[in-house]
C-alpha cells in the first residue's frame, strides 16, 4: 500500500529477536523491520509499508488505521450490543485487531491472510490476544467470505494488498456482495483503498461497494479524495447518519486535513 502517515508516539523495543533492515523470507515474498525514531517499528512486506508495531495498544501509527478505528468507534457507539464479531481480510501483523480488541473489550476477531508465516512472526513479535478473542487463519479473503453463513458477522475490515494494490478479486462485485451477505443487520464494512491519480481501480472498488450497499462514506485527506495525490482512502458501508456526524467531528480535529465524503466514486 502507499506509505502511510504515522503518529508521533513512543514504544518499548519490540521484536528484539528479529533483525532490522534485513529481508526475511515469508510465503508471499519478504518482510523487513525498520525501527522508527518514535520507538515504533514499521513492517515492510515486499518493500511496501504494511503494518506498524507500537507497544501501546491505544496507539495506531498509520493514519488510515486511525480513520478505520474512528469509523468503528462511531458505529459501536450506536449499538446496544457491543459483543460483536469482526472478520479482518488481510491480517499482516494484526495491528488493527490488536487495537480493537483492547479498546472494545467485548469484541472478538478473526484475521485471515494468504501468508501464515507473517502472522506467525506477528505472534512472536508482540502481545496479540489469544483465541477466542483473536483467531488467525491462512485463507484467501474472498474464500473466507464466501464460506461464511449469511448474517454471521457484525464487522468486516478489508486491508489486503498485493504490493500497493488491492487484489482485484477482493475489490469487485463478488467480494462486496459476499460482504453484504455475511453481515448481520446493522453491520459495518471498512475497507482500505489505495488511490493513485488517473488509476480507475479505486473508482471501480468504490462503485462495487456502493452498488452492493446502496451507498458509502469515504474518509481521507482532501487531495487524495479528489484523486489529485496518491494515498489511502477508507471506505465505510452500512453507516447511518450518527456515524456520519461522528466522523465529521473526528475529521475536523484530525492531525492532517481530513474529509468525509458521502457516495464517493
N, C-alpha and C positions, 0 to 999 in steps of 0.2 A: 504494500500500500504506500501512498505518498508519505513522506516524513511528517510526523505529527508534532505539533507544538506541545511542549512539556511544561509542567508546573515547576516551581522552584521549591522543592521540599527535600528535606534530608532523609537519610536512611542508614541503617547499620550495614556493614559489609554483608552482602548477600552472595549465595552460591560460591563460597570461598574455595571449593574443591574443583571449580570449573575454570580453565584458563581463559584469559581475556585476549581478544584480538587474534584468536586462532580459530579458523573454520573447523567445526566438528561435524562429522557425517551423521545425518539422520535419513530416514526413509525417503523424504521428498527433496533431499539436497544437502544443504549445510546450515548449521546455526553458528552464531558468533555472539559473544557477550562483550559489551563495551561499557566500562564504568563512566558515569556522568559526574560532572563537578558537584551536583547537588546530592550525591550519595546514592542515587538510583542507578539501575543497570538496564540498558537497552538491549533487547534480544533481537538480533537480526536473523532473518531466515532468507537464505539465498540472496544476501546483500541488501534486503529491504527491512526497515524497522517494523517489527511485528508486535512486540509487547514491551512493557516496562515493568521491572521489578522494583517495588518500594516496600521497605519494612513496615510502613504504616498502612494498614488496610483501609483507612479512611481516605487515603490519597490516591488519586488517579493522575498519572503524569501526562498522558496523552489527552489532548483537547477533545477529540471526538469521543473518547470514552466518557469524559465528563458530560458531554451532550447526551450520550446514551443513558448514563446514570440519572441525569436530571429528568429525562422523559419517564424513566421507570419510577422514580420517586414521585413525580406528579401523578402518574397513573395509580400507584399504590395508595396514595392519599385519598383516592376516590372510592376505594374498595372497602367493604365491610370485613372481608376475609383476607387476611394478609398471609395466609399459609399457601402461597402459590408455588407452582412448579414451572420451571423455565428450562427450555432447550437452547443451548448455545451451539450454533453451527460455526465451527472454526474455533477450536479450543485454544490453540497456541499455548502460552504459558498460564492460561486461566486467570489472567489479571482481573477481568471484569467479574467472572463468577465468584472469585475470592472476595472482591469488594462488596458485591451484592449480598453474599451470604453473611458478611459481617454487619452490614447496615440493616438488612432486612432479615432479622433473626429467624423468622418463621418460614422463610423461603427454602426451597430445595432446587437443585440444579443438576442437569445432565449436560455434559460438554462432549461434543463429538468432533473428531478431526481425522483426516486421512492419514496423519502421521503420528502413530502412537509413541514413537521414540521421543518426539518433542514433549509430549505430555509426561512421559516417564522422567525426562530431565526436570520438568517443572515440579513434579512431586519431590524430587531431591533438593531443589533449589530453595523452596520456601514453604511456609505454613499453610498449605491448602487444606480446606476442610475435607474430612473423610466421608465416605458413603455412610448413610444415605444423603447427607447434606450436599455432597458433590460427587457425582459419578462421572468418570471419564471413559469414553469408548473410542475405539478406532472404527470409524464409519464415515462414509460419504454423506454430505449434508442433505442431498436430495433423497437418498435412500433412507436416511434417518427419519425424514418427514413422511415419506410415502408409506413406511411401515407402521406409523403410528395410527392407532384407532382415532376416529373422529372425536373431537371435543375432549381431549385428554391433557391439554397443556393450557397454561394461562399466559405464558410469555414465550416468544421466540426471539432470539437475538442472532443476527447473522453478521459475522465478521470473518469471512473466509476469503482468502486471496491466493492467487497463483501469481507470484511476483507482485505487481502493483495493480492487478485487475481481478475483479470478482469473476470466478469461472462462469461461463455463460449458462451452464445448466443450473446454477444457483441464483440466477438473476432473471429467469424467464417466466412465462405464464404457468408452467408446470410447478415450479418451486413455490411461487406465490399462491397458486391455487391450493396446494397442499398446506401451506402455512395457514391459510384461511380455514381449511377443513379441520385441522387439528386443534384449533383454539376453542376453548370454552367461551360462552357468552361473556362479553366484556374483556376479552383477551387483547393482548398487545403484541405487535411485531416491531422490532427496532433493527434497522439494517445499516451498516456502514457502507458507503458508496464512494469510490474514488472518482473524482471529477477531473477531466482534462479538457481544455478548450478545443473545440472542433471534433471532439470524440462523442459519438452518439450513444455509447454504451450506458452511460448514466441516465440518459433520457429514456432509453428502452427499458431499463430496470425500473425507473420510477413509473413509467407508463403501465408496465405489467402489475406493479403494486397497486396503483390507483384503480386499475380495471378490476382486480380481484376484490378490493375492499371498498370501492366506491369513493375513495379519496385518501389523502395522506398529508402529513406535515413534513417539512424538511428543515433541519437545523444546520447552520454552518456560517462561516464568515461570508459577508455580503458579496465580495468579489467572486468567491467560489460558487455561491448560489446563482450568480449571474453567468457562471461558466466563463469568466474572464481570467481565471487563475486556477492552477492546479491545487487540489486539496481534497478534503474529506467532507461529505455531507451525510448527515444521519437522517434516514427516512423513518417515520413513525406512522404506523397504520393502526386503526382501531381507537384512536384518541378522541375524546369528547371535548366540549368547549372548556371544561375546567382544566383539562390538561393543556390545551392551547394557551389559556390565560396564564397558567403557572410557568409554561415555557417562555412566554414573552417576558415575564418578570425575571426569569433566570437569564435570558439573553441580554436584558438591559444592564445587568450587573456583571456579565462575563468579562474576564480579563481582556479578551480580544473582541473587536467589533463583530457581533454575532446577530444573525437574523433568524426569524421563524417564519416560514412561508407555507401557506396552505395550498394544496394541489400543485406542488412544484413538479413541472415536467419540462 
